[in-house]
Amino acid sequence: FYRGVQVNIMRACVLNATKMGCYDMAKGHVSTATGWDRKDPKTVFASSFIAGFFMTITVAPWDMLRTKLMNQPTDVKLYDGFVDCASKTIKEGGVLSLWRGFVPIWARFAPQATLQLLTIEALYTYLGYKGI
């Protein structure tokens, strides 16, 4: 039942830290480069899209490991944990194999991050908060 839970928690931490950190940094760069206001939906959209790309870069390896750990047969233990899974995966396919499936992951993350961050910015504005 708990197979892969550790790597799933680490993945969640990396995902959220990357999303919010890259989003904030991207908003500053997009605002400076375009002259758009930080609260402009165009700025939020572009920054969210950029954050989705960097989320994919940092989260894809965790997704690969999580999937392998969670899909282990129940009667046979293929991996002794996420470190063992990572080392076996790298031995089998090389370091870049951790990013296998990058485009589909990005195709999921970019729209999800964009909708989520557009929504949170709209809620902040509606509720009278400063925003990100």
C-alpha positions in Angstrom: 0.0 0.0 0.0 2.8 2.4 0.9 5.1 1.6 -2.0 6.6 4.8 -3.4 5.2 7.1 -0.8 8.6 8.6 0.2 9.4 9.5 -3.4 5.9 10.8 -3.9 6.3 13.2 -0.9 9.7 14.4 -2.2 8.2 14.9 -5.7 5.4 17.0 -4.2 8.0 19.2 -2.4 10.1 19.7 -5.5 7.0 20.4 -7.7 5.6 23.1 -5.4 8.9 24.7 -4.7 9.8 24.8 -8.4 6.3 26.0 -9.4 6.1 28.9 -7.0 9.8 29.9 -7.2 10.0 29.9 -11.0 6.6 31.5 -11.3 7.6 34.5 -9.1 11.0 34.8 -10.9 9.4 34.5 -14.3 6.8 37.2 -13.4 9.6 39.6 -12.7 11.4 38.8 -15.9 8.3 38.9 -18.0 7.2 42.2 -16.5 10.6 43.8 -17.1 10.9 42.4 -20.7 7.4 43.3 -21.8 6.4 46.3 -19.7 3.3 44.4 -18.6 2.0 44.8 -15.0 2.7 41.9 -12.7 -1.1 41.4 -12.3 -1.8 41.5 -16.0 -3.3 38.1 -17.1 -0.7 38.1 -20.0 2.1 38.2 -17.5 0.5 35.5 -15.3 -0.1 33.3 -18.4 3.4 33.6 -19.7 5.0 33.1 -16.3 2.8 30.1 -15.5 3.8 28.5 -18.8 7.5 29.1 -18.0 7.0 27.7 -14.5 5.4 24.6 -16.0 8.5 24.0 -18.1 10.8 24.2 -15.2 8.4 22.0 -13.1 8.8 19.3 -15.7 12.6 19.5 -15.7 12.7 19.1 -11.9 9.8 16.7 -11.4 10.2 14.2 -14.3 12.9 12.2 -12.6 10.7 11.9 -9.4 7.8 10.9 -11.6 9.8 8.1 -13.2 11.0 6.8 -9.9 7.6 7.0 -8.3 5.9 5.2 -11.2 8.5 2.4 -11.1 8.2 2.0 -7.3 4.4 2.1 -7.3 4.1 -0.4 -10.2 6.3 -3.1 -8.6 4.5 -6.4 -8.4 3.3 -7.1 -4.9 4.9 -10.6 -4.7 8.4 -9.5 -6.0 10.4 -6.6 -4.7 12.3 -5.1 -7.6 13.7 -2.1 -5.7 14.7 -1.5 -2.1 13.7 2.1 -2.2 14.0 5.2 -4.3 17.9 5.3 -4.2 18.0 1.7 -5.4 15.4 2.5 -8.0 17.3 5.5 -9.3 20.6 3.7 -9.5 19.1 0.7 -11.3 17.2 3.1 -13.7 20.4 5.0 -14.5 22.4 1.8 -15.0 19.8 0.5 -17.4 19.0 3.6 -19.4 21.5 6.3 -18.5 20.9 9.5 -16.7 18.6 11.0 -19.4 16.2 8.0 -19.0 15.0 9.8 -15.9 13.4 12.4 -18.2 11.8 9.9 -20.5 8.3 11.2 -21.3 9.3 14.8 -20.9 6.9 16.2 -23.5 3.7 14.5 -22.2 4.6 15.5 -18.7 5.1 19.1 -19.8 1.8 18.9 -21.8 0.1 18.1 -18.5 2.0 20.5 -16.3 1.9 23.7 -18.4 -1.9 23.9 -18.7 -2.4 22.8 -15.1 0.1 25.4 -13.7 -1.4 28.1 -15.9 -5.0 27.4 -14.8 -4.0 27.1 -11.2 -1.9 30.2 -11.1 -4.4 32.3 -13.1 -7.1 31.2 -10.6 -5.0 32.0 -7.5 -4.1 35.4 -8.9 -7.8 36.1 -9.7 -8.8 35.0 -6.2 -6.2 37.2 -4.6 -7.4 40.2 -6.6 -11.0 39.4 -5.8 -10.3 39.0 -2.1 -8.2 42.2 -1.9 -4.8 40.5 -1.4 -1.6 41.7 -2.9 -0.9 38.6 -5.0 2.3 36.8 -5.9 
